[in-house]
Amino acid sequence: MEDTKSIAVPTLKYKVDYSEKLGRYLQATTDLQPGEVIFREEPIIVGPIISNKNLEHSRYHTPDECELFKTNKDQLQLALSCLTGTLLILRIWLLKKRDPKLWERVKSMEAHLDKRRDTEVWEHREIHIVAMLKSLDLVPGDDPSVSEVLQLMCGIVDVNSLELRPPGPKEGLYLRGLFMEASLLSHNCRGNLYLTTDNNFKLTVHASVPIKKGDTICFNYSTPLLGALARRQHLKMTKYFECDCSVCSDRYEMESYISSILCPRCKKGYMGIEDPLTKFPYKTKWICNKCEHRMGGCLIKTTLDLCKSLIEKVDNQDAKELEILRRKLLNTLHRNHYLILLVKQKLLTIYRLEATKSYPKKRFMENMLDVCKEMYELLEIIEPGISRFKAIILYEWHLPIVWLTNRAHSREQISTMELIPRLEDGASILKKSLTILLLESPDTPEGKLARKGLQKLKTLNTLIADAKALSKFENLTIHGRRKLHKI
Ligand SMILES: C[S@@+](CC[C@H](N)C(=O)[O-])C[C@H]1O[C@@H](n2cnc3c(N)ncnc32)[C@H](O)[C@@H]1O
């Protein structure tokens, strides 16, 4: 007899749709809350993308691959490092033979073969992958259709695969994975998703902001800290489309001013490309958002080249030099300009290290606070909602807040009553960071940071509770204050 008990089948929170512009894409079929899991999925294939000696990685090293390597052992020993870069494609090649049905599905992924044919990238893959696999006898060398299939596989990987971080300390191993559903996610420079993977590369797709039923679900294929020009160029070169999202089509990139230079005329406003979607940004006019002064793109390019050359010359280990450069660049660029962001990131590397010392320099901690605050405010515009980058910046931001507050209190520069709200500020920033970091798998760097952060939050809460108890005795002795900060 048939089992009449109903089994709850989870309904999908998205459907596949099609548009002329995006091709296939995923659309929300229900309202989604930030943090909500939209779907999880196992990768079809995982492999390294650049040369590395570590071939033995993960269960994606299948028995047929093993057999093939054993057969060609001597020849492969010689070409080990070249081989690694071809491994992902070889794995798809083997999958084609092993699981033709799955290959049919993979084959349906967008590869943009027409746009790649006879370009530099085609030539590169021909030499480094197709010819390499043929010369090592890992694929038939005499069949011309093999080259075409391998090029198709290269296109599929380049357009659809996601970057993965190897679990544990496998430095220098750059992995990419192909996922069936995630390959249908479209791009937006201000996406609405947050992607995490666990140790087995299982992918979880979360909503990063509230998503309405009918919205396209999408993420940023590129990186948020590039200006629109670099981002659009990267998308054009690697994903073969011209991005016209709300950030790219706005002159001032939604008031983030990430590509804007200070108006040389009024010195108050910032210049943005008059026609942001132009193909020739340095041949068109840029316009000031305050006085509407127009300036030729080539002049902007010269200015940027000059700024770039200053950044190239600076000593990355020298905080003072970097701080001077940051101030100098502010005379020309908006504080959120991607070139200033480069300098800020270099500075953060130094400050981060300083923050781990028992007696960090006050100036460094003050600057760290400033840089983190500015970066956070920018990320709120360009990567709203849940963002990995934001979580890290929030974490780093709370460090100088707590350190400077404790220092000021122990030196009697602030009262215990003043200490409490400042520490609470630090705790609330840390909590914000943790709500994001705790979405990460425990073994990832962010997952580990979350564990450390939880410990710090506990200590901070104890400190706040003690400060509250002690605030009744406002005339706390210096000894009492020091004791408080030893917690
Ligand atoms: C990972 S695939 C996404 C699935 C693809 N649309 C399909 O039908 O298989 C990436 C490709 O989708 C298209 N695409 C994604 N986002 C886009 C966007 N914002 N504007 C135009 N095309 C986009 C581009 O062709 C891009 O190379």
Ligand as a Chemical Component Dictionary entry (heavy atoms), coordinates in Angstrom:
data_LIG
# 
_chem_comp.id                   LIG 
_chem_comp.type                 NON-POLYMER 
_chem_comp.pdbx_formal_charge   0 
_chem_comp.three_letter_code    LIG 
# 
loop_
_chem_comp_atom.comp_id 
_chem_comp_atom.atom_id 
_chem_comp_atom.alt_atom_id 
_chem_comp_atom.type_symbol 
_chem_comp_atom.charge 
_chem_comp_atom.model_Cartn_x 
_chem_comp_atom.model_Cartn_y 
_chem_comp_atom.model_Cartn_z 
_chem_comp_atom.pdbx_ordinal 
LIG C1  C1  C 0  27.822 32.606 -14.333 1  
LIG S1  S1  S 1  26.970 32.914 -15.793 2  
LIG C2  C2  C 0  25.329 33.204 -15.251 3  
LIG C3  C3  C 0  24.340 32.326 -15.974 4  
LIG C4  C4  C 0  24.119 32.679 -17.421 5  
LIG N1  N1  N 0  23.272 33.835 -17.533 6  
LIG C5  C5  C 0  23.514 31.525 -18.198 7  
LIG O1  O1  O 0  22.505 31.695 -18.884 8  
LIG O2  O2  O -1 24.087 30.435 -18.144 9  
LIG C6  C6  C 0  27.607 34.478 -16.203 10 
LIG C7  C7  C 0  27.078 35.074 -17.453 11 
LIG O3  O3  O 0  25.756 35.569 -17.284 12 
LIG C8  C8  C 0  25.595 36.812 -17.957 13 
LIG N2  N2  N 0  25.380 37.871 -16.946 14 
LIG C9  C9  C 0  25.407 37.730 -15.613 15 
LIG N3  N3  N 0  25.149 38.897 -14.997 16 
LIG C10 C10 C 0  24.970 39.802 -15.968 17 
LIG C11 C11 C 0  24.682 41.208 -15.972 18 
LIG N4  N4  N 0  24.526 41.900 -14.854 19 
LIG N5  N5  N 0  24.545 41.825 -17.162 20 
LIG C12 C12 C 0  24.698 41.144 -18.326 21 
LIG N6  N6  N 0  24.982 39.818 -18.384 22 
LIG C13 C13 C 0  25.110 39.153 -17.229 23 
LIG C14 C14 C 0  26.886 37.048 -18.711 24 
LIG O4  O4  O 0  26.749 36.493 -19.976 25 
LIG C15 C15 C 0  27.877 36.264 -17.894 26 
LIG O5  O5  O 0  29.020 35.876 -18.616 27 
# 
loop_
_chem_comp_bond.comp_id 
_chem_comp_bond.atom_id_1 
_chem_comp_bond.atom_id_2 
_chem_comp_bond.value_order 
_chem_comp_bond.pdbx_ordinal 
LIG C1  S1  SING 1  
LIG S1  C2  SING 2  
LIG S1  C6  SING 3  
LIG C2  C3  SING 4  
LIG C3  C4  SING 5  
LIG C4  N1  SING 6  
LIG C4  C5  SING 7  
LIG C5  O1  DOUB 8  
LIG C5  O2  SING 9  
LIG C6  C7  SING 10 
LIG C7  O3  SING 11 
LIG C7  C15 SING 12 
LIG O3  C8  SING 13 
LIG C8  N2  SING 14 
LIG C8  C14 SING 15 
LIG N2  C9  SING 16 
LIG N2  C13 SING 17 
LIG C9  N3  DOUB 18 
LIG N3  C10 SING 19 
LIG C10 C11 SING 20 
LIG C10 C13 DOUB 21 
LIG C11 N4  SING 22 
LIG C11 N5  DOUB 23 
LIG N5  C12 SING 24 
LIG C12 N6  DOUB 25 
LIG N6  C13 SING 26 
LIG C14 O4  SING 27 
LIG C14 C15 SING 28 
LIG C15 O5  SING 29 
# 
